[in-house]
Structure formats: C-alpha cells, structure tokens
C-alpha cells in the first residue's frame, strides 16, 4: 500500500474551502460615513416639504408644477446622485416623523426656531438656499404692532414660531384658512409668509396689511444627524445650483406664474 503525501499548504486550502462551503460568508464591514456614489445610491432619503398643503407657491398640490420646494429638492437630489421619496404630511405630523426618524429631512428657516431647536443634536443644517420672510398681517393699516406679548395671534397648526411662548396661538389648518379667519374678524392679526399671503389674499379677495416683519431668514435642509456624512455632497449641489442660477430661476418661474394668474380678465 502506498500513501500520497499532502503538503501543509494543500491541507490549508482544503480546510478553507470546506469552511466557506459550510457557512455564510460574512462581508467585510463597510464604512457608512464614506461619501461615495455607491454609498449614496444605497440611501433613499424620505422627506416632507408640503407645509400645510396651501403653502403657495412653495407647495402647490399641482403634479405638473408642484411648487418651489419640490422642484428645488428634486434638483438638489439629482445633482447629489441621491434618491429621495417625498411623503406628503400635515406640518404637525412632519415634525413628529422627523423627530422619530420616519423621515430624514425637511426644509426650514432657522429664523423660525427657538435657540434650543437650533442646537438640537438630532439635526444638522445644510447651506442656505433662498430667502424667506413672514409678516404680522392685519386687516387694515394700523399702528405698527411692536409687541405680540399676551396678544392672540393667528398661526398655522404645526408651524414653528420662534417667539410663540410670548403670545397666544390661534391655530388654523392652513395659510388660506388663516386669511379667511382674518377676513371674517375671528382674529385681528396673523403671522404668515409674504408669498402665501399675497397669493391667497388675491385668490379669496382678502384685504390685508403687512404690518410688521416677523422673521427673515433663508431656507436650509434640516437633516437627521445620522445622515450627516451626506451633508458635504448636498452642500456642493446647493452651491452648484446657486452658482448656475437654477435656484433663482425656479423661484422666478413661480413668481411669474402667480403674476399671470392674477392679471384681471378684461373679456
């Protein structure tokens, strides 16, 4: 009887082959904080930017022309090579979903937030995108409202107001409902963005007066901190869109659309 000698190297190869065939291969850990196209493709960012649903022209409910914010976010995600899913939610639910991690980002002006909200470690903020203003409005020209302390003020349910611990909120479901309440005398003043106020006052024939500037700031992406590694690529996309005039063009297109809708029909 003869024996064939097997080298230690061959034994090692056979043993390795047997081990791999008998169990699942464990992949090497992947650094999720490395910004690569492959990493980005694996992420689908969920977001909600619908506001109250009548945040016109920022959100319009029109699939063909969905609004400044949907168009802007679509451009940013495309430029970033990131996938996104827009989930239309009421404002109050948007805040809850963001805090619980059911969605990954929204768009917000830091000027709307209290100091504690600005420093919340759950979130990081992108670079600025476009200017946004809100005003205290009244039915007619009156003396300037220099203080809201102790006053009842019309607000939109679920919206942030940096100083709402100073006044009494009278919440309504939307900007449109807010102006209708003002028209009917249910409230004497309200806080509302300038563009939604101009649009709905024209649509519903509500006479109003822009009494005082309440906040002025810029819109930013507010992103959950676990996605902070995506912030550089998002900021690069914002910079590119700003430098090429695309952000300005999106806003201008909707402002021109509003103007054309408000031209009197002389026929």
Secondary structure, DSSP 8 states (H G I E B T S, - for coil): -------HHHHHHHHHHHHHHTS--------TTS--HHHHHT-EEEE---TTTT-TTT--S-SSS--HHHHHHHHHHHHHT-EEEE----HHHHHHHHHHTSS-EEEEEGGGS-HHHHT-TTEEE-----EEEEEEEESS--S-----TT-EEEEETT---TTTTTSEEEEESSHHHHHHHHHTTS-SEEEEEHHHHHHHHHHTT---EEEEEEEEEEEEEEEEGGGGGGHHHHHHHHHHHHHTTHHHHHHHHHHHHHHHHTS----
